[in-house]
Amino acid sequence: MKNNSMNAPKILPWIARKAGISDELALKLWRRALSEAEYLAGKAEGSEYWTLAVERFLWIVDDEVGTPAAYSLTPAPRLSWMWRQQTRMSLLSLMAAQNTYSYWQNAWGKMYREKKAA
């Protein structure tokens, strides 16, 4: 297994600050997320693996932060929604591109069939 902790996302310190944890703890949680993602994906490469790693990391950070103390002024934000929203947005653009491709493919096919029939 190669060492993927060196490929920690550049946003890791920002997430650590937003969650109120240290950078060291964030890196430790990232390594744990990589391990869990590898177990779930069955491999340590590919888009499915990295998607799982980021999702697991955000869930682990959310669990680590837990319920804020009663004296806390502002609760730490739940961050997993951000990743899910970004994933949905990127899938929408891919679906639009796929639908456009299918439309043009059907239009060209219909035009070709009509021309061939004439």
TATA-V215450 format. One line per field, one symbol per residue. burial: # if it has 9 or more other ideal C-beta (glycine too) atoms within 8 Angstrom, else .. A space follows every 50 residues. Layout:
BEGIN
burial = ???
END
This chain:
BEGIN
burial = ....#......#..##.##.#...###.######.###..#..#....## ############.##..#.......#..##..##..#............. ..................
END
